[in-house]
């Protein structure tokens, strides 16, 4: 047993000192746990918010147009596209597609390119990237494959969405 009188402390003062030391240690670990919980909760909240901004596009060919439907819950801006090995084409002002709405791209240029590459009768797969921005400011590239079939000079297109990539366009 420690002689508290030698340290100049009474038994009560020694007990108070030990309790304060224990409280300080408990407070420190409570603070560390609160910081960890707060950081984790912030990550969960960010993930929940990102669910709200989930990108959902359907692309459908309709005689002369490629229609881009916004199936998501937020606005989408079409900022450009890239077909095959052509250079990336972006616009400063995007084309707004509201939730449930659509935007169309006329396909005369695509038909002329396909006639040049495939002739009047032929078929092939061609990559097509669409560059979009969401309400939260994030940039995405919608990666698609277009199966183009030319029969007697008439073009038909079947679209397949490969995926959505977050980040800078054209990369």
C-alpha positions as CSV (number, residue, x, y, z in Angstrom):
1,X,0.0,0.0,0.0
2,X,1.2,3.5,-0.9
3,X,1.7,6.0,1.9
4,X,-0.3,9.0,0.7
5,X,0.9,11.2,3.5
6,X,4.5,11.0,2.1
7,X,3.2,12.5,-1.2
8,X,1.2,15.1,0.7
9,X,-2.2,13.6,-0.3
10,X,-5.0,12.3,1.8
11,X,-6.7,9.1,1.0
12,X,-9.6,11.0,-0.4
13,X,-7.4,13.2,-2.6
14,X,-5.6,10.1,-3.9
15,X,-8.9,8.5,-4.8
16,X,-10.0,11.7,-6.6
17,X,-6.7,11.8,-8.5
18,X,-7.2,8.2,-9.7
19,X,-10.8,8.8,-10.7
20,X,-9.8,11.9,-12.7
21,X,-7.1,10.0,-14.5
22,X,-9.6,7.2,-15.3
23,X,-12.1,9.8,-16.5
24,X,-9.4,11.4,-18.8
25,X,-8.6,8.0,-20.3
26,X,-12.2,7.2,-20.8
27,X,-12.9,10.6,-22.3
28,X,-10.0,10.2,-24.7
29,X,-11.2,6.8,-26.0
30,X,-14.7,8.2,-26.3
31,X,-13.4,11.0,-28.4
32,X,-11.5,8.6,-30.7
33,X,-14.6,6.4,-31.0
34,X,-16.8,9.5,-31.8
35,X,-14.4,10.6,-34.5
36,X,-14.3,7.1,-36.0
37,X,-18.2,6.8,-35.9
38,X,-18.6,10.3,-37.4
39,X,-16.2,9.5,-40.3
40,X,-17.9,6.2,-41.0
41,X,-21.4,7.8,-40.9
42,X,-20.1,10.5,-43.3
43,X,-19.0,7.8,-45.8
44,X,-22.4,6.0,-45.5
45,X,-24.3,9.3,-46.1
46,X,-22.2,10.0,-49.2
47,X,-23.0,6.5,-50.5
48,X,-26.7,7.1,-49.8
49,X,-26.6,10.4,-51.7
50,X,-24.8,8.8,-54.6
51,X,-27.7,6.3,-54.9
52,X,-30.0,9.3,-55.6
53,X,-27.6,10.4,-58.4
54,X,-27.4,7.0,-60.0
55,X,-27.0,7.3,-63.8
56,X,-29.6,5.4,-65.8
57,X,-29.7,5.9,-69.6
58,X,-31.4,3.8,-72.3
59,X,-30.3,4.3,-75.9
60,X,-32.7,3.2,-78.7
61,X,-32.4,3.5,-82.4
62,X,-35.6,4.8,-84.2
63,X,-35.3,5.3,-87.9
64,X,-33.0,8.3,-88.4
65,X,-32.5,9.0,-84.7
66,X,-30.6,7.6,-81.7
67,X,-32.9,8.4,-78.7
68,X,-31.2,8.8,-75.3
69,X,-33.8,8.3,-72.5
70,X,-33.0,9.4,-68.9
71,X,-34.4,6.7,-66.6
72,X,-32.8,8.1,-63.5
73,X,-34.1,10.5,-60.8
74,X,-32.0,13.5,-61.7
75,X,-31.2,15.7,-64.6
76,X,-28.5,14.6,-67.1
77,X,-26.6,16.8,-69.5
78,X,-25.3,15.3,-72.7
79,X,-21.9,17.1,-73.2
80,X,-20.6,15.2,-76.2
81,X,-19.8,11.9,-77.8
82,X,-17.2,9.8,-79.6
83,X,-17.9,7.3,-82.3
84,X,-15.3,4.6,-83.0
85,X,-11.9,6.1,-83.5
86,X,-13.1,9.6,-84.2
87,X,-11.9,12.5,-82.0
88,X,-13.9,13.3,-78.8
89,X,-16.5,16.0,-79.5
90,X,-17.7,17.9,-76.5
91,X,-19.9,21.0,-76.2
92,X,-19.6,23.8,-73.7
93,X,-23.3,23.9,-73.2
94,X,-24.9,20.5,-72.6
95,X,-28.2,19.2,-73.7
96,X,-30.5,18.7,-70.7
97,X,-32.5,15.5,-70.3
98,X,-35.0,15.7,-67.4
99,X,-35.9,12.5,-65.5
100,X,-38.2,10.5,-67.8
101,X,-37.3,12.6,-70.8
102,X,-35.2,12.0,-73.8
103,X,-32.8,13.6,-76.3
104,X,-32.2,12.4,-79.9
105,X,-29.2,12.5,-82.1
106,X,-29.9,12.4,-85.8
107,X,-28.0,9.7,-87.6
108,X,-27.3,11.1,-91.1
109,X,-23.6,11.4,-90.3
110,X,-23.5,7.9,-88.9
111,X,-25.3,6.5,-91.9
112,X,-22.8,8.1,-94.3
113,X,-19.9,6.8,-92.3
114,X,-21.4,3.3,-92.2
115,X,-22.1,3.3,-95.9
116,X,-18.5,4.2,-96.4
117,X,-17.2,1.5,-94.1
118,X,-19.7,-1.3,-94.7
119,X,-21.0,-0.5,-98.2
120,X,-24.7,-1.1,-99.1
121,X,-24.7,-4.6,-97.5
122,X,-22.6,-5.3,-94.4
123,X,-22.6,-5.4,-90.7
124,X,-20.3,-4.6,-87.8
125,X,-19.9,-3.6,-84.1
126,X,-18.7,-0.1,-83.4
127,X,-18.0,1.6,-80.0
128,X,-19.8,4.8,-79.1
129,X,-19.2,6.9,-76.0
130,X,-21.6,9.5,-74.7
131,X,-20.2,12.1,-72.3
132,X,-22.7,13.2,-69.6
133,X,-22.7,15.4,-66.4
134,X,-25.1,14.8,-63.5
135,X,-26.7,17.3,-61.1
136,X,-24.0,16.6,-58.5
137,X,-21.3,17.7,-61.0
138,X,-19.9,14.3,-61.6
139,X,-18.8,13.4,-65.2
140,X,-19.6,10.0,-66.7
141,X,-18.9,8.2,-69.9
142,X,-21.6,5.9,-71.1
143,X,-19.9,3.2,-73.1
144,X,-22.0,1.5,-75.8
145,X,-21.6,-0.9,-78.7
146,X,-23.6,-0.3,-81.8
147,X,-24.4,-3.2,-84.0
148,X,-24.9,-1.6,-87.4
149,X,-26.4,-3.6,-90.3
150,X,-26.7,-2.2,-93.8
151,X,-29.1,-4.0,-96.2
152,X,-29.7,-2.5,-99.6
153,X,-28.3,0.9,-98.4
154,X,-30.7,1.0,-95.5
155,X,-29.2,1.1,-92.0
156,X,-30.5,-0.5,-88.8
157,X,-28.8,-0.1,-85.4
158,X,-29.0,-2.3,-82.3
159,X,-27.6,-0.7,-79.2
160,X,-25.9,-2.4,-76.2
161,X,-24.9,-0.4,-73.1
162,X,-21.5,-1.8,-71.9
163,X,-21.3,0.4,-68.8
164,X,-20.9,3.8,-67.2
165,X,-17.4,5.0,-66.2
166,X,-17.0,7.9,-63.8
167,X,-14.3,10.4,-64.5
168,X,-12.9,12.6,-67.2
169,X,-14.3,12.1,-70.7
170,X,-12.4,10.2,-73.4
171,X,-10.2,8.3,-70.9
